[in-house]
Amino acid sequence: MTVTLTLRAEALLQRLTHLGSPEDVVELALELLAAEQLLPKKRMTLAEAVDRIRQLRERNMLGGVSIRELINAGRKY
């Protein structure tokens, strides 16, 4: 595959020669971009995280018994 670089891309590539050949630099950049795609796109705000935790807690059941009921039952003994 042949890639034509813009002047800016060529200048950036020249600044990164300490990382290896142009092919090595492009390969490294592509690997980093591919790894970034595995990360979540958007970080949750603190309020969103708290809401999500509360939503997950509402549905935690064990055989029809809530976690809260299990905790209270454990206190009785």
Secondary structure, 3 states (H helix, E strand, C coil): CCCCCCHHHHHHHHHCHHHCCHHHHHHHHHHHHHHHCCCCCCCCCHHHHHHHHHHHHHCCEECCEEHHHHHHHHHHC
